[in-house]
Amino acid sequence: MLGRNIKLENIMNDLKVGDGAKEQRPFEYLLKSAYVNDNSVHADAVKLKAPFPIDPEDELRILLQSIGFLDLTSLSADDTYATISKLCCSAVKPVHDVKSLAGDENVEIRTASVCVYPNRIQDAAKAMSLYTSKPLPIAAVAGGFPSGQYPLLTRAAEVAWCVEHGASEIDIVVDRSLVLLRKWGELHKEVNTMVVAGKGAKIKVILAVGECGSLENILRASLVCMDAGAHFIKTSTGKEVVNATLPVGIVMCRAIKIFYSRTGKKVGFKPAGGIRTYQDVLEWVLLIKKELGNDWLSPSLFRIGASSVLASIVKRIAVLDNQIQESRKSETTK
Ligand SMILES: O=C[C@H](O)COP(=O)(O)O
C-alpha cells in the first residue's frame, strides 16, 4: 500500500489557527462552507492589470528576482537531449551580465529549477553537470500528466520512479473528474498517496483550473490538496485550453492564506501555462505581494512555470539596464 488512507472528516479537528488557538470548526465544515464571490474576485483581478509604469530600477530588480522564481520548462513530445541541454544552459545562465549591477550579483541569477518529462530527467542531470558545479533542482511532471486519467497505482509508481531517477520536485496532476463531481475524500486520498510515494520530494499539485468547472471548485480542491500534503498548488499543465488566469490565482492564494491561518503551514503557489511576457510576470508578482505578502516572494513558496517567458524577461532587462546606465551617466555629467 503506497499511501495512508485518511478520512477527510477525521483529519482537521485538531488543527491550529495562526495565533496558536484551537480552530473549533472541522475541516469538513470549512470545505462545505467555502464560497467564492466571483464578481468581486474578477474585479480584484482587473486592478492587477494596471501596475504600470514602474520605476526602471524597481522593475529591473523585480524582473531579476522573478528569474529566480522560474521553473524553466520544456514539455514537448519531441524533446530530446539537445532540447533539454539547451534548457539547462539557459537555466544556469539566463542573462548576460547586467551592467548596472555589481559583478557578483550577476552570478546569483539562475532559475529555480528545470521542469521536464520523466524520460528526460537523466538528460537534465547530465546536461546540468556539464554547465555547473551547483546543479539546479530537476522537476518532473508525473501522476498521469497531463490528464490524470490513469489508475492511481501507476500514477503513484510514476512519482516514485521520478524520484528514484533524480527528480527532487514532482508536479502531479489531479483527476479532474473528482473535482467536477466534488469527490473530496477521493481527491484527498489520491493526492496523499502520491505525496507519500514522493518520499519527501517537493510535490506540486496541478489542479488544471481550466477544467475544474468553477472558482468555488478551485477553492475547495486547493484546500483538499493542501490538507493532503501538497507542498505547492499549481494552476495548470499548460495543455488545457484555459491555463493560468489572475482570478484563479487570487482564489488559490486565498485558499493558501486560509490554510495557513488554520494550520500555520505555508504552502507554495505556482501559476503555470500561458505565461509568455514580462508584463504577465509583473502581474503575478504583484498578485502574490497583494494576496500573500512578501514572505511568499521566495522560490521556496512561489514559482512560475513557463516554457517561453524567459526571452521576454531577458529582452526587457537589457532595455532597463541601458536606460539605467544612461540616466546614471547623465546624472554624473550634470
Ligand atoms: O508547467 C509548466 C507549463 O507546462 C508551462 O506552460 P507553457 O508552455 O504554456 O509556458
The ligand as a Tripos MOL2 file, in Angstrom:
@<TRIPOS>MOLECULE
LIG
   10     9     1     0     0
SMALL
NO_CHARGES

@<TRIPOS>ATOM
      1 O1          4.2920   23.6180  -16.0530 O.2       1 LIG1
      2 C1          4.5000   24.4140  -16.9320 C.2       1 LIG1
      3 C2          3.6850   24.5300  -18.1420 C.3       1 LIG1
      4 O2          3.6740   23.3620  -18.8750 O.3       1 LIG1
      5 C3          4.2160   25.6110  -18.9730 C.3       1 LIG1
      6 O3          3.2390   26.0040  -19.8670 O.3       1 LIG1
      7 P1          3.6270   26.9400  -21.0930 P.3       1 LIG1
      8 O4          4.3000   26.0550  -22.0910 O.co2     1 LIG1
      9 O5          2.3240   27.4950  -21.5650 O.co2     1 LIG1
     10 O6          4.5540   28.0200  -20.5990 O.co2     1 LIG1
@<TRIPOS>BOND
     1     1     2 2
     2     2     3 1
     3     3     4 1
     4     3     5 1
     5     5     6 1
     6     6     7 1
     7     7     8 2
     8     7     9 1
     9     7    10 1
@<TRIPOS>SUBSTRUCTURE
     1 LIG1         1 GROUP 0 **** ****
